[in-house]
Structures are given as C-alpha cells and as structure tokens.
Amino acid sequence: MEAKAYAKYVRMSPRKVNLVLGLIRGKDVNYAQAVLKHTPKAACTPVLKVLKSAMANAENNHDMDVSKLYVASANATAGPILKRIRPRAQGRAFRINKRTSHIALVLKEKE
C-alpha cells in the first residue's frame, strides 16, 4: 500500500527542490516534517505542503496508520520553462529561464 501526492508547476528550479528532497528521502514522516520546518531553504515550504497532503491521502483514502509512515520516494522533475528577456548593452537581449518543478512524494507503511 502506498499514498502519493503531487505538486505541479511549482515556480522553483528542480535542482533546488531535489536538494531538500534528499534530506527527507527514506525518513519517517514526523522526522521529515521536523527537518522541513527547521531547514532555511525556500523549497521547504512547497515540499512540506506536499508531505502533509500525502499524509492526509494515506490516512483518509487508504486507511493507513500515520505513525508508521515513511517517505518511500521523493523526486522533482522539470516542468515547463518560462522564457523571459533581459535587455543588455548595444540592443542585445539575454534570455532568463524561469524554471518550474513537478514534485512527487510517495509514502509507505513500515512492516
């Protein structure tokens, strides 16, 4: 049995989000929540939201025991890139890529 939760089109680079997901991958959900609340990274806010959603899905949809849950897998993949232009000297233009992420979290019960 597993419970899943997704956050799509998060306005943050997947590289930055994966740094935070690496901290909680394979950990107990209560420990993961504590880590996310006390880590000074911007990506912690959307990841914590997805974790709480996955916990709620496990409890309400799959009748799983919340105290036995752990983060089975967590990853962030690249979403669509918003392309913007920055004016530069002599009429040139530099591109700025504003990246987005899709965050996926899977929770399982310990045996």
C-alpha positions in Angstrom: 0.0 0.0 0.0 1.3 3.4 -0.8 0.0 7.0 -0.7 1.0 9.6 -3.3 0.8 13.4 -3.6 1.9 15.7 -6.4 2.6 19.5 -6.7 2.8 20.6 -10.3 4.1 23.8 -11.8 6.0 24.9 -8.6 7.9 28.1 -9.5 11.3 26.8 -8.4 14.2 25.1 -10.1 14.0 21.3 -9.7 17.7 21.3 -8.8 16.9 23.4 -5.7 13.9 21.3 -4.8 15.9 18.0 -5.1 18.4 19.3 -2.5 15.6 19.5 0.0 14.0 16.2 -1.0 17.4 14.4 -0.4 17.1 15.4 3.2 13.8 13.5 3.8 14.1 10.6 1.4 13.7 7.3 3.3 12.9 9.0 6.6 10.0 8.8 9.0 7.2 11.3 8.3 7.4 13.0 11.7 11.2 13.4 11.3 10.7 14.7 7.8 8.3 17.3 9.0 10.7 18.5 11.7 13.5 18.7 9.1 11.4 20.7 6.7 10.3 23.2 9.4 13.8 23.9 10.5 15.7 24.0 7.2 16.3 27.5 5.9 15.6 26.8 2.2 12.7 28.2 0.1 11.9 24.8 -1.3 10.9 23.5 2.1 7.5 25.3 2.0 6.1 23.5 -1.1 7.7 20.2 -0.1 6.1 20.4 3.4 2.8 21.1 1.8 3.1 18.0 -0.5 4.2 15.9 2.5 1.1 16.9 4.5 -1.1 16.2 1.5 0.4 12.7 1.1 -0.1 12.0 4.8 -3.8 13.1 4.6 -4.2 10.9 1.5 -2.7 7.9 3.4 -5.0 8.4 6.4 -8.3 9.2 4.6 -8.1 7.3 1.3 -6.0 4.2 2.2 -6.7 3.8 6.0 -3.0 3.7 6.8 -1.5 4.3 10.2 0.2 7.8 10.1 2.7 6.8 12.9 4.1 4.0 10.7 4.6 6.1 7.5 7.9 6.8 5.9 9.0 8.7 2.7 9.5 5.8 0.2 10.4 8.0 -2.8 10.6 11.8 -3.4 11.7 13.5 -6.6 11.3 16.7 -8.5 11.2 16.7 -12.3 11.4 19.7 -14.6 8.2 21.4 -15.7 7.7 24.0 -18.4 10.3 26.8 -18.6 9.0 30.4 -18.6 11.4 32.3 -21.0 12.0 35.9 -20.3 14.2 38.5 -22.0 16.7 40.8 -20.2 17.8 43.9 -22.1 21.6 44.2 -22.4 24.1 46.7 -23.9 24.0 47.7 -27.6 20.5 46.4 -28.3 21.3 42.9 -27.4 19.0 40.6 -25.3 19.9 37.9 -22.9 17.4 35.1 -22.1 16.4 34.3 -18.5 14.9 30.9 -17.9 12.4 30.8 -15.0 12.2 27.1 -14.3 9.3 25.2 -12.8 9.1 21.8 -11.0 6.7 18.9 -10.5 7.2 17.4 -7.0 6.1 13.8 -6.4 6.1 12.1 -3.0 5.3 8.5 -2.2 4.6 7.3 1.4 4.6 3.7 2.6 3.9 1.9 5.8 6.7 0.2 7.8 6.1 -3.5 8.3 
